[in-house]
Amino acid sequence: MNGFSMALDALPSRPLAERRVLLTRAADASPASRALFSAAGALVIELPALVIGPPDDWGPLDAALRSLERFHWLIFSSANGVEAVRQRLDRLHLRLDQQPDQQAGWPRLAAVGRKTAQAIQHQGWPTPFVPQDFVADSLLACFPEPVHGRQLLLPRVQSGGRPLLAEQFRRQGATVVEAPAYESRCPATIPAAAAAALTQGHVDVITFTSSKIVRNTVALLAAHLGERWQSRLAHSKVVSIGPETSRTCRALLGRVDAEANPHQMEALVAAAERLFHIP
């Protein structure tokens, strides 16, 4: 065996090499997810299925931020919520970079997911509490103190978000203020490359990272590909970021072929790779 053949044998297998991956995402999402799939050898086609914008009314969030000292916890479930709060704090000439101290009127921070925690740390705010598993259920199960009698502020998407956190914290005796911090809307169109790949049946994997992205993608496909849109996905593997997204995939698409664990982008790539791994 010559040196070139030995080098090829030493290369790790790349199950996604030349596989077409339809990456559904927010319109302003970081290019990091595309880079991860490209590094795995995939041919990435992007389908923006969320447009992030302001809520209809900033009033509730602004009022909560002006009285931030009354809250024991400020809980973020998305990086979009972090960015929205930062913008409103700047506009209101308020700061959130002091160490949490309830006696001094500063809430502790908590985050669902590594990306959300990184967004908080990027602002220079106090280090948040992050559950071991990157899902809301884990935050509830692992919260570091009893919440009975505590006041919690949850900046969140205006519509379509999962109410689990607020509902469960209220059941445990907390006073929960939910404030719309942003809205995620469905785009009007899909890119020509994505439409062509779907029409021709040239999609090996389609990925989803939130329930709302699943719902918006289904609406876009139905609007632009017609009544037989589901047949366009018949030979595509459906890969989900986590359990809630998987439930929505099963409800609207009828299946999930793989789910990321842990629920983050690197694991989403690994889940897709496992579908095409040849022992």
Buried (B, 14 or more C-beta within 10 A) or exposed (E): EEEEEEEEEEEEEBBBEEBBBBBBBBBEBEEEBBEBBBEBBBBBBBBBBBBBBBBEEBEBBBEBBEEBEEBBBBBBBBBBBBBBBBBBBEEBEEEBEEEBEBEEEBBBBBBBBBBBBBBBBEBEBBEBBBBEBBBBBBBBEEBEEEBEEBBBBBBBBBEBBBEBBBEBBBEBEBBBBBBBBBBBBBBEEBEEEBBEBBBEEBBBBBBBBBBBBBBBBBBBBEEBBEEEBBEBBEEBBBBBBBBBBBBBBBEBBEEBBBBBBBBBBBBBBBBBBEBBEEE
